[in-house]
Amino acid sequence: MKKIAFAALTALGLSAASTQASTITIDYQVSGNPFGSDNFYMPVRVDSDGYDGTVHAGQFAMTNDTLGDFIAFCFELSQTLRDGRSYDYAPTVLSESVRDNVDRLFSSAYELVTDGLTAAGFQVALWEVVEDTSTGFDLASGSFSARDVRSSSGSVVNTAQGFLDGLSGAPMGLYEIDYLVSSRSQDLITAQPVPTPVPLPAGGLLLISGFAGIAGLKRLKKRAA
């Protein structure tokens, strides 16, 4: 499942600016399970200013009556994710430099999220980008660090570090990213791919050529007069 939030905004005639002052209620797609039917998560030990201990890192499967089903990730660890809480759209809740690195992470790594290991790695990388900008995104040190919990499914930390190591030359602008904040639940990040420009059909190109030709004839007539 790759459906991510705010894809419904265009269809509804809404925009980021119109949602900025709005409040929406967000629920779990599956009652009692924030990770939904895919269960894309793995345990990892984290040490941060917001929380110190073992957490389930991964992608949340959320829903809203207007937006429908979508995927989200947490960007703060000081609260617990709760079902049925109100959220506000907050486009500038993080600094510009942090938002740029979040953009790079989504643009370079989100398409690689295909299972619990990669979802957990992406979430840990996101926490590092948001919480620790002073150590060159090193998960072994700084104000945010992470350690694997024993698992046969692979290393969450190595996966996350691989995503982080690719940020320096990563592209930007491939996703439209939205920030949702709540006083009673974990703050969330969600994104949707930036639409690819649709090429004009052959008939449209011929129409443009026709207009150009008409304009050229008008210029020639003016010169002849």
Disulfide bonds with the S-S distance in Angstrom:
none
